[in-house]
Amino acid sequence: MVDYQNKAPGVYIEEITPAGPIAGVGTSTPALIGTTTSLAPDLTMGKPVLVTNWTQYTANFGGWQAGLNLPYAVRGFFENGGTTAYIVPVTDMTGLPGALDQLTRVPDVSLVAVPGLVDPAAQSTVIAHCEDMRNRFAILDGAPDSNPLKADGPLQKQRAGLLSHNGYAGLYWPWLVISDPLAPAATPGTVTVPPSGHLAGVMARSDAQRGVHKAPANEPVRGAIDLGYPLNDSEQGLLNQASINAIRRFPGGPPLVWGARTLTDGTPWRYVNVRRLVTYLEASILQGVRWAVFEPNNTALWKGLERSISEFLTRAWEAGALFGRTAAQAFYVKIDEELNPPAVRDLGQVIVEIGVAPTRPAEFVIVRLGLWAGGAQLSEG
């Protein structure tokens, strides 16, 4: 600030730093909750710990142990392209509520998984946490099941107990078969592990390569050599109707994520990428307009907010995240007297209305094959 008290009367130029463009928040940092082999002396049970590689994880929590799902999930996360994760060690699932409470204090978490947890009541607490925070998505493991379509079987009973009205969770099945790291080199074996840690890595990789707007499906699951249950098309069709995301293995290829639905009961939030995209947009805008707090609530502020938010959404549209031939078709930003009458301004509030048209995945690709005979076309829909 220039000290004008000691200057001669006149006109002076003072440069100010304008509000910068809105930066996108991170979308691929999971919190992985579970029991560990050990715990470093300086760590506390139930407190999130940031790790950036497998070696750092083993130094803090130990390595492999038969019956523990967390080490396999963490290794699967890093194998599939993940770079940063919070590990929350718990003694058992009685520590889950406390772990989730601790995660409310870690704003950069965007995914939550409890590898191996298949109890729908406990999983519902994870969903509720994500819905309350509104900036993260729950990756849930489906229950192991030898008959996934049986109404009173483990998987269908689990699914019946899960719901996220606004799509903050996805359920994935079956479990993955990986090489057993505890097996002797002379007699290698396999072990079946829950998919949620690997899926967190798949989402991180997809976000980095394509963007959060791309459905994290039709993506290979690195480290998986087979599946605990080989689904066929008719079985998956029924699971897909129940919003259970399948992991499939097609001839000659690796296991692939082959579903992108959330656990919602409505259409708007049906797809994983739509939910995660809108979460990303909301979190980025909330973080990017903090400069406006305590500013004079006038039309100059409104124009500044409109300009900043529109610029950010234009970048999202240009990246292919929003649908429309023009930016005007892809989104709108409204901030005016209608939304902000004197009664609202007197409360110290500024209301901005934003509408976006997210791109949705091509879940069903219809190929129409035509046969030409004497100029006539015969086609199968």
C-alpha positions in Angstrom: 0.0 0.0 0.0 1.4 3.4 -1.0 1.6 6.0 1.8 -0.2 8.9 0.2 0.0 11.0 3.4 3.6 11.9 2.6 3.1 12.6 -1.2 2.2 15.8 -3.0 -1.4 16.1 -4.2 -1.9 14.6 -7.6 -2.9 11.5 -9.5 -1.1 8.2 -8.7 -1.3 4.7 -10.2 -1.5 1.8 -7.8 -1.3 -1.8 -9.1 -3.5 -4.4 -7.4 -3.5 -8.2 -7.8 -6.8 -9.3 -9.4 -8.5 -12.6 -8.4 -6.8 -15.3 -10.4 -8.5 -18.0 -12.4 -10.2 -20.9 -10.6 -7.9 -23.9 -10.4 -9.4 -27.4 -10.4 -9.1 -29.3 -7.2 -7.7 -32.8 -7.0 -9.9 -35.7 -7.8 -7.9 -38.9 -7.2 -6.6 -38.9 -3.6 -8.3 -41.8 -1.8 -8.5 -42.6 1.9 -8.0 -46.3 2.4 -9.2 -47.6 5.8 -8.3 -50.9 7.3 -6.2 -53.0 9.6 -2.4 -53.1 9.1 0.4 -55.5 10.0 2.1 -53.0 12.3 2.1 -49.3 13.2 5.1 -47.0 13.3 5.8 -45.6 16.8 5.0 -42.0 15.8 1.6 -42.8 14.3 -1.8 -43.0 16.0 -4.5 -45.5 15.4 -7.4 -43.9 13.4 -5.4 -40.9 12.2 -4.9 -40.5 8.4 -1.3 -40.7 7.2 -0.3 -39.5 3.7 1.8 -42.0 1.6 3.0 -41.6 -1.9 4.4 -45.0 -2.7 4.4 -48.7 -1.6 7.8 -48.4 0.2 6.5 -45.5 2.4 3.4 -47.6 3.2 5.5 -50.6 4.4 7.8 -48.4 6.4 4.8 -47.1 8.3 2.4 -50.0 8.4 4.3 -53.2 7.6 3.8 -55.4 4.5 1.8 -58.4 3.5 -0.1 -60.6 5.9 -2.6 -63.3 5.0 -6.1 -62.2 5.8 -5.4 -58.5 5.8 -7.0 -56.7 2.8 -5.4 -53.3 3.2 -1.9 -54.1 2.0 -3.2 -55.6 -1.3 -5.5 -52.6 -1.8 -2.7 -50.1 -1.3 -0.3 -52.0 -3.6 -3.2 -52.3 -6.2 -3.8 -48.5 -6.0 -0.2 -47.7 -6.8 0.1 -50.4 -9.5 -2.9 -48.9 -11.3 -1.6 -45.3 -11.5 -2.4 -43.8 -8.1 0.2 -41.4 -6.7 -1.1 -40.2 -3.3 -3.3 -41.8 -0.7 -4.2 -41.4 2.9 -4.0 -44.5 5.0 -6.3 -44.7 8.1 -5.3 -47.7 10.3 -7.9 -49.2 12.5 -7.8 -52.1 14.9 -11.1 -53.4 13.5 -14.3 -52.1 12.0 -15.4 -50.7 15.4 -12.9 -48.0 14.6 -14.7 -47.0 11.3 -16.8 -44.1 12.7 -13.8 -42.6 14.3 -11.8 -42.9 11.1 -14.5 -41.3 9.1 -14.6 -38.4 11.6 -10.9 -37.9 11.2 -11.4 -37.7 7.5 -13.7 -34.8 7.8 -10.6 -32.8 8.7 -8.7 -33.8 5.5 -10.3 -31.7 2.7 -8.2 -33.1 -0.2 -9.6 -36.6 0.1 -11.7 -37.3 -3.0 -12.3 -41.1 -2.8 -13.0 -43.4 0.2 -12.6 -47.1 0.4 -12.6 -49.7 3.1 -11.1 -52.8 1.3 -12.9 -56.0 2.1 -15.8 -54.4 4.0 -19.1 -55.9 2.6 -21.5 -55.3 5.5 -24.2 -53.0 4.1 -24.9 -51.2 7.4 -21.2 -50.3 7.8 -20.9 -49.4 4.1 -23.9 -47.1 4.5 -21.9 -45.1 7.1 -19.2 -44.6 4.4 -21.8 -43.4 2.0 -23.3 -41.1 4.5 -19.9 -39.6 5.2 -19.4 -38.9 1.4 -22.9 -37.4 1.1 -22.2 -35.1 4.1 -18.8 -34.0 2.9 -20.0 -33.6 -0.7 -16.5 -33.7 -2.1 -15.7 -37.4 -2.2 -16.9 -40.7 -3.7 -17.2 -44.1 -2.0 -15.8 -47.1 -3.8 -17.5 -50.2 -2.3 -16.6 -53.9 -2.6 -19.4 -56.4 -3.5 -19.7 -59.4 -1.3 -18.1 -62.7 -2.5 -20.8 -64.8 -4.0 -21.0 -68.0 -6.0 -24.5 -67.1 -7.4 -24.6 -63.3 -7.9 -28.2 -63.3 -9.1 -29.7 -65.3 -6.2 -32.2 -62.9 -4.5 -31.2 -64.0 -1.0 -27.6 -64.4 -1.7 -24.8 -62.3 -0.2 -24.4 -59.9 -3.1 -28.1 -59.2 -3.7 -28.8 -58.8 0.0 -25.9 -56.4 0.3 -27.2 -54.4 -2.7 -30.7 -54.1 -1.3 -29.2 -52.4 1.8 -27.3 -49.8 -0.1 -28.5 -46.5 -1.5 -27.1 -43.1 -2.3 -29.8 -40.7 -3.5 -27.3 -38.3 -5.0 -24.9 -40.9 -6.4 -21.9 -40.6 -4.0 -21.0 -44.3 -4.1 -20.4 -47.2 -6.6 -20.4 -50.9 -5.9 -17.9 -53.2 -7.8 -17.9 -57.0 -8.2 -16.4 -59.6 -8.4 -13.1 -59.8 -6.4 -9.8 -60.0 -8.2 -7.3 -62.8 -8.4 -3.7 -61.7 -8.1 -0.3 -63.3 -7.7 0.2 -64.3 -4.0 3.2 -62.2 -2.7 3.5 -64.6 0.2 3.8 -67.8 -1.9 7.3 -69.3 -2.3 9.0 -68.4 -5.6 9.3 -72.1 -6.4 5.6 -72.7 -6.0 3.8 -69.5 -7.0 0.2 -69.2 -6.1 -2.7 -66.8 -6.3 -4.9 -64.9 -3.7 -8.4 -63.4 -4.2 -8.6 -59.8 -3.0 -11.3 -57.0 -2.9 -11.2 -54.7 -5.9 -11.7 -51.2 -4.2 -8.0 -50.3 -3.9 -7.3 -51.3 -7.5 -10.4 -49.3 -8.6 -9.1 -46.2 -6.7 -5.9 -46.5 -8.8 -7.9 -47.0 -12.0 -9.9 -43.8 -11.3 -6.7 -41.9 -10.5 -5.1 -43.1 -13.8 -8.2 -42.3 -15.8 -8.5 -38.8 -14.3 -4.8 -38.1 -15.1 -5.0 -39.4 -18.6 -8.4 -38.2 -19.7 -10.1 -36.2 -16.9 -12.6 -36.8 -14.3 -15.4 -36.4 -16.8 -14.4 -39.7 -18.5 -16.2 -42.7 -17.0 -13.6 -44.9 -15.2 -14.7 -47.9 -17.2 -13.3 -50.0 -20.1 -10.1 -49.6 -18.2 -7.6 -52.5 -17.4 -7.1 -53.5 -13.8 -3.3 -53.8 -13.5 -2.1 -56.6 -11.3 -5.2 -58.7 -11.7 -4.6 -62.0 -13.5 -8.1 -63.3 -13.2 -11.5 -62.8 -11.5 -13.2 -64.6 -8.6 -16.2 -65.1 -10.7 -16.4 -65.1 -14.6 -19.6 -63.2 -15.4 -21.4 -63.7 -18.7 -23.3 -61.1 -20.6 -26.8 -62.0 -19.3 -25.6 -62.1 -15.7 -23.9 -58.7 -16.1 -27.0 -57.3 -17.7 -29.0 -58.1 -14.6 -26.3 -56.8 -12.3 -26.0 -53.6 -14.4 -29.8 -53.0 -13.9 -29.2 -53.3 -10.2 -26.3 -50.7 -10.5 -23.6 -53.3 -9.6 -20.5 -52.4 -11.6 -19.0 -55.5 -13.1 -15.3 -56.3 -13.7 -15.1 -58.6 -16.8 -12.5 -60.5 -18.6 -12.9 -61.0 -22.3 -11.0 -63.5 -24.5 -7.4 -62.6 -24.8 -7.5 -59.6 -22.6 -6.9 -58.5 -19.0 -9.7 -57.9 -16.5 -11.5 -54.7 -17.3 -13.8 -52.4 -15.3 -17.0 -52.8 -17.2 -19.5 -50.7 -15.4 -20.0 -47.0 -14.4 -23.1 -46.7 -12.4 -23.7 -45.2 -8.9 -26.0 -46.5 -6.2 -28.7 -44.0 -6.8 -32.4 -44.4 -7.3 -32.7 -41.6 -9.8 -31.5 -40.8 -13.3 -29.6 -37.5 -12.9 -26.8 -39.1 -10.8 -26.8 -42.5 -12.4 -23.2 -42.4 -13.7 -20.0 -42.4 -11.7 -18.3 -39.8 -13.9 -21.3 -37.4 -13.8 -21.3 -37.5 -10.0 -17.6 -37.1 -9.8 -17.5 -34.3 -12.4 -20.1 -32.2 -10.7 -18.4 -32.8 -7.3 -15.2 -31.6 -8.9 -16.8 -28.5 -10.4 -18.5 -27.6 -7.0 -15.4 -28.1 -5.0 -13.2 -26.1 -7.4 -15.7 -23.2 -7.6 -16.1 -23.1 -3.8 -12.3 -23.0 -3.3 -11.8 -20.6 -6.2 -14.2 -17.8 -5.1 -13.1 -17.5 -1.5 -11.6 -14.2 -2.5 -15.1 -12.8 -2.6 -15.8 -13.3 1.1 -16.2 -9.9 2.9 -16.0 -8.0 -0.4 -18.6 -5.2 -0.9 -21.8 -7.0 -2.1 -22.5 -5.0 -5.2 -22.7 -5.4 -9.0 -18.9 -5.2 -9.3 -18.6 -8.3 -7.1 -21.3 -10.0 -9.1 -19.5 -9.3 -12.4 -16.3 -10.6 -10.9 -17.8 -13.8 -9.8 -19.6 -14.3 -13.0 -16.4 -13.7 -15.0 -14.3 -16.0 -12.8 -16.8 -18.9 -12.8 -17.6 -18.6 -16.5 -13.9 -18.7 -17.4 -13.5 -21.9 -15.3 -16.5 -23.6 -16.9 -15.4 -22.6 -20.4 -12.1 -24.5 -19.7 -14.1 -27.5 -18.6 -16.2 -27.4 -21.7 -13.1 -27.0 -23.9 -11.7 -30.1 -22.2 -14.8 -32.1 -23.2 -16.3 -32.3 -19.8 -19.5 -30.5 -20.7 -21.9 -31.1 -23.6 -22.7 -28.5 -26.1 -21.6 -27.1 -29.5 -21.0 -23.7 -27.8 -20.1 -22.7 -24.2 -23.6 -21.1 -24.0 -25.1 -24.5 -24.6 -22.9 -26.2 -22.1 -23.4 -24.1 -19.0 -24.9 -20.8 -17.7 -24.0 -18.6 -14.7 -26.6 -16.3 -13.3 -26.1 -13.7 -10.6 -28.4 -10.7 -10.7 -31.1 -8.7 -8.8 -33.6 -11.5 -9.1 -31.4 -13.9 -7.2 -30.0 -11.2 -4.9 -32.8 -8.8 -3.9 -32.2 -6.4 -0.9 -33.5 -8.9 1.6 -30.8 -11.4 0.6 -28.1 -8.8 0.5 -29.1 -7.6 3.9 -28.3 -11.1 5.2 -24.7 -10.8 3.8 -25.4 -13.4 1.1 -24.5 -13.6 -2.5 -26.4 -16.3 -4.5 -25.0 -17.6 -7.8 -27.0 -20.0 -9.9 -25.0 -22.3 -12.2 -26.3 -24.9 -14.6 -24.1 -27.4 -16.5 -24.7 -30.1 -19.1 -22.2 -32.9 -18.3 -21.2 -35.5 -20.9 -22.6 -38.9 -20.2 -20.9 -42.2 -21.1 -22.0 -44.2 -24.2 -23.0 -47.1 -22.0 -24.8 -48.9 -24.9 -23.2 -48.6 -28.4 -25.8 -49.8 -31.0 -24.3 -51.2 -34.2 -26.8 -51.5 -37.1 -25.5 -54.0 -39.6 -27.1 -53.7 -43.1 -27.1 -56.3 -45.9 -27.6 -54.9 -49.4 -29.6 -57.0 -51.9 -30.5 -55.6 -55.2 -30.5 -52.0 -53.8 -32.6 -52.9 -50.8 -31.2 -52.7 -47.3 -31.9 -55.3 -44.6 -30.9 -54.2 -41.2 -30.7 -55.6 -37.7 -31.2 -53.1 -34.8 
